[in-house]
Amino acid sequence: MDFRPSPRAAELAEAVQAFVRDEIEPVEQRVRRADAGDGRWQVPPQVRELQRRARAQGLWNLFLPAGHEGEYARRYGTRGGAGLSTVEYAPVAEATGWSFLAPYVFNCNAPDTGNAEVLLRYGSPQQRERWLDPLLDGRIRSAFAMTEPGVASSDATNMQLTAVVDGDEVVLDGRKWWTTGVGHPDCSVLIVMGLTDPGAHRYARHSMVLVPIDAPGVKVERMLDTMGFFDEPFGHGEVSFTGVRVPLSNVIAGPGRAFEIAQGRLGPGRVHHAMRLVGLAERALHLACERALSRTAFGKPLANLGGNRERIADARIAINSLRLLIMHAAWKLDTEGPMAAMSEVSQIKVAAPNVAQRVIDFAMQIHGGAGLSSDFPLAAAWTAARAIRLADGPDEVHRGVVARIELAGHGAAR
């Protein structure tokens, strides 16, 4: 296994790191304060300007996957106009994890990246023209509506919102929540997972449907906070669908194919999430070390008190170990595909947010009261890491996949 990025990928990662350090980090606090005010659900002008500069430098749509990007990378994207492998994109994703703003500035934020990959892999030419082109161009944003308030959504076969085929239309009725991105002022389309055929095989009952946010019957009931944070200007919403009619051509890849699409979507996207968490943990450790050396208590630097040196060492070991685990999963996705990498992908979905959460918690502790405030990015970072332990599937589900595959190697039946 050779995890070294190609020269182009290494150059892109270095360029992203420099842009985050020189352009994004200096304005983070101003943007965060603007988000907390009356303009919470608007995009501050300085962020639009950062996007313009990033795009001018070719640091745009870097997530576009090798082999699937074609004309889109050349038209909207990256330096050299070709997509990266999962292994190549991993260090780029880590660099964007340093700042909560960076993925959006580079047009590489979730759920837009996953939705774009769905359209790249499974969308029709008409669907791509209407939704993918403006998404990659930055003219619109998207949301992904899967989780429901009335069922245990950790089992996706439980989804009850209906997407019933009626002639040349699909009719949607039901309610979703934790629909990420629906609060953004540019959000124009939702990919909605709905029940189409209750009598089919449990993995062929559901469909993914493109639903314009302004379609009659779509209503954002409320925006949800995550432990007090609203994740402005994207947000997580509760959305109702009442007799929503869209053309049958809005069904992605055809009725009943939602689980097939989800499996194709989640592999690379989970590497993106995990590597962003590595970047987040790296920043937390960086802040912890700076604080430990610059503050004194009881006549000593904080670094020399209470086992903090050991905690710093443990954090470094954990981050480096996590990075290698993720790179192995990325390599297996590239070489053997999503089905062969199911255990590895589930492993990183457990490990990444848990490692990040522990490192960030240590950094918060060493900052004292400041670590709980919005003067530092740590409280929001901890919340993000904690939320991802549910948002991309609960730890228990991923551990179950790892255990099932492990035990199968010893002859256990599913």
Steps between C-alpha positions, in 0.01 A plus 500: 500500500643833392311793647721766349289748302582574143701818439182679392307387808786605729511840333125543543514405868779751561307770312187432707701513824649835400161642402343389828785650702535826309148575380241312706635483855534880538126556435354203692410696811331778304293250304403307813381821668302595189338156501385550857320826418205600286673377184516142626349347186688719253847454351733781613655694208852410611418130459375558145826683434702210640315265267583723206870503591511124557338437165741737328787290639345174375415386855142418414308170485814312600284209618402404144598132473738361245317312228167673550573870463551526122402838368387628840849529647619678188200731493461584869790361679845437592853572396571269210132421449503138619361330807698349787495146633373448854858465627601818319206703629546386863778750589303776328198413714720506811620849409140623467417358845720763664222760468121473515487740204747327271285224346240756395758744366641226275152373397583172672250497787249233595235416401568671167799277425301182560203629304727600212656153498154343490416706193838426343465124547125448469338815363346529156633759253193714572549476877865594465423798283232635733666435838862386471624781278380782728613306810856467372487860382410616851173659391284272716530281809328172579374294794463128571176387667517153648459496880145503638371603844248218529723194449841366605688639201818307579320224303439667165243235404271660761447816292128571470473813286329376186611568145223338301507478121180644352511488122781727386535658844624409847297610803682555831337506842672497837750678718879510522732664747872569540488596134842661474541808285133590475550832681744637243356790300619336176357154576293409194462124496467209742583138435221323688495130591148362495307171509376405153410130516436350848464152348842489336820359651593712802793651309291574189208682661640851508584762240704820493311793354615849401255747653527876440478683832231729358277213383141536630461302821862530617527687830798559727327464835793611715875515523661271758790589724775252582582549868434870459674546163296558183786446252414819315448568215437132410306365794300185561127521441180311560316487168147385420384370162124517440375372167820613330491413130809491284562338159589132498818606324612650834553149641873431499593186303142371523260391777626264768869575464558718807713246690715428198561873462568545871771235499669662202473842662621427850842340451707794373283748693583327827871535424439870441324533838770303679792694356333832577479376859874431491551862397271613780691291755831635369383855555376419850839348589677801350293735717554280806879506457504877453291546813707251699819691427365855533310471831636430846333377816651421836833628371521264203394498135175310455692247291682390815191456717257218562625250247450740207816384325366145496166626369675689221694186409187286507322751274783490247505120501122483459491749210783331311345156552162629380651654189658168402173314564316742271765484229473121503122527453552750217752272333264203522213706355721598207637152435211269587183710513237586765374147570849365570575796728184481713683405820775756450251779431296410807817491710592857412146620566533379856861602552510845342237691701596324823868589463415856399261537792763384751771728362268800486377430853861507625561827314187650657614391845843657464339825384290517816192720476616638165464153350127511566454837332469607139832687527659173389366249245517211747144489635354497149759243393412269790131529412571417136703193592233381742223553246677302228486193726128502417471699178687254281358195674530417870816339636302190589393437140854536368640276775234245408620498138863455607409216737278326243776500238759391755287212627411394147868424451461247780198331348223687682171540314362850455 
